[in-house]
Amino acid sequence: MRKNPKENLDEWVNSLPDSSYTTTSESNIKFEENKSQITFSNKSQKKCLKINVDGGVYPKGGKNTRCDKLLVEKEKLRFYFVELKGADIEHAIKQLASSICDSKLNPDCAQSKIAFAVGKNHFPATNPLIQGWMKKFKKFDATLEIRNTPAKYEL
């Protein structure tokens, strides 16, 4: 018998290191690193988990390629994977792909997944390389978004 997704989320959260996440319902949830930032506008103050992946779930400087941050909208079980980059958007996309394929970061309860590569002066989304990655992310059952810093997204 399959458990309800809420229980799975709680089990998953309990498997994370305590210091790697916080619960928040702030109206603006901001992630900042490498002079790049994204703000998730949370006007209805939904309960979210702010997870520090690099240096939290995984130790800094490990061998695995992974994203910087993860935001989980608890009610809808929506997972937002975030990589904050200076300029190397292709590397950011690889880090996001690796994170989405990581069962430690992408539990069964995840209902939808959006990956954000946020950086400066990236090449346009019409670039064939980016288009190829967007197709690949669809196979991961996820959406890839390429954004210039400072980025904003409405929850």
Residue, then its C-alpha position, 0 to 999 in steps of 0.5 A: m500500500r502506498k503512503n500518502p505523499k505528505e507522509n513521504l515528504d515528512e520522512w524525506v525531510n527527516s532524512l536530511p541533516d537538521s542544519s541543512y533546512t529551515t521552514t519558512s512562510e516569508s512573503n519573499i524567499k531569497f537565495e543569493e550566491n556568486k552575485s546571483q539571486i532569485t526571489f520567490s514571491n510568496k504572497s499567500q505565505k505558503k509553508c515552504l522548506k528552504i534547503n541548503v544543498d551544497g554545504g548542507v545536504y552535501p558537504k561543500g567541495g564534494k565530488n558530486t555535481r549538484c545544485d546550490k539550493l532547493l525550495v519545497e512548496k509543502e502543500k503542493l509538493r512542488f520542488y524548485f531546484v536552484e543553481l546560482k552562477g556567475a556566467d557558466i550557465e551550461h555547468a549550472i544546467k549540468q548541476l541541476a540535471s544531476s540534482i534532479c536525478d539524485s534520489k536524496l534530493n528528489p523523493d517520490c513525493a515530488q509532484s512537480k519540479i522546476a529547475f532554475a539556472v540563474g546567472k549573468n549574461h547567459f546566452p538566449a533560451t533559443n540557443p540549440l544547446i539550451q533547447g536540447w537541455m530543455k528537452k532532456f529536463k522534460k524526460f526528467d519530468a521537470t521544467l528548466e528555466i534560464r533566468n538573468t539575475p536578479a530573478k523573480y518567480e511567483l509561487 
